[in-house]
Amino acid sequence: MASELIADGTASHAYLGVGASDTQVEVDGTTRTGALLREVVAGTAAADAGLKTGDVVVAIDGRPVSGSESLTGYVRQFSPGTQVVLGVVRDGTLEEVTAVLGTAD
């Protein structure tokens, strides 16, 4: 990002494309915190990865997500175009979803 600022005075940020809130979810008898997806924006990295409203993101690249701000903070640490693996709870089952982060407008 620093090189972008030097080159043209702007910097792009990675973007997943979700609206989320904090939540807790139970998986295999364990309560975990995460980001409940309340909105998945069409045409974004989240939609392309198959994320759905109601999914709960509990990890990104193996790091625990404690809520919506945590998810946003982690996403912003990456560059646009970076592939990440999200730990997602859907219908009580933990699965991994791969997403390629987009660019925030």
N, C-alpha and C positions, 0 to 999 in steps of 0.2 A: 504494500500500500504506500509506503514512503516513496518508492520510485515513481508511482503514479502521481503523487502530489508534486514531486519535483518536476516531472515531465509536463504535466498539463494543469496542475493546480486542483485536481480533483482526485478522489479515491473511491473505488467501488467496494461495496460490502457484499459478502455472501448472503444469500437469501434462500430460505426454505419454502416460504409461501403458506404459512399457517397462522391462524388465530388460535390462541391457547389460553388456558387457565390452569391454576394449580389444582392438583388432586392427589388422592391416594388410591391405590388399587391393590387387590390381593392376587398374588400369583403363587401357585403351589404352596399355599399356607403361609406365605410371607407377605406382609404389607410393605409396599414400595411407594415412594413418592414419584411424581412425574408431571408431565404437561399434557392435559386433556385437550385434544384437538377439537375445537368448537367450529373451526372453518378450515377448509383446504381450498386454496385459491386455484381455479382452473388454469392450466398452462404453466404451472410453476414446478419446481423440483419435487415438491411434496406430491402433487397430483401425478407427475410422471412416474414417481416411485410407487404409486398405488396406495398412498396413505389415505385414510378415510376419516370423516367426522366421527368422533367417538373413540378413536384410537388414543392410547396413552403412551407417549414417548418417555421411557424410563432411563435410556442411556444413549450416548452418542460416542461412537468409537471407543466403547468400553468404559466411558466415564459416566457416573450416575447423574441423571437429570433430576433436580429437586423441585422443578416447577417451570412455569412459562419463562420467567426471567433467566433462569439457568439455561434453558434451551436456547434462548436468543443470544445469551452471552457466549455459549459454546459455538454456535453457528458463526457469529461475527469474528471468531478467532481464525476461521478458515478463509481462504481465497475463493472467489467464484470459480466454478469448474472443478472444485475438489470433490472427490467421492468420499462419502461417509457411510458408516453402518449405524443404523438406528435400532436400538432395542425398543420394540413396540409391543404393547399388550393389546390384543384384540380378542374380544369374546373370552377373556380369562386366560388366554394362551400367550406366552412370550414368544415372539418371533423376531428375526432380524430382517430389516429392510434396507436395501442399498439405495442411496440417493446421490445425485450429482448436483451440488449446490449451484443455484443461479445467481444473478446479480440484482441487487436492490436498485430500483429506479430512483 
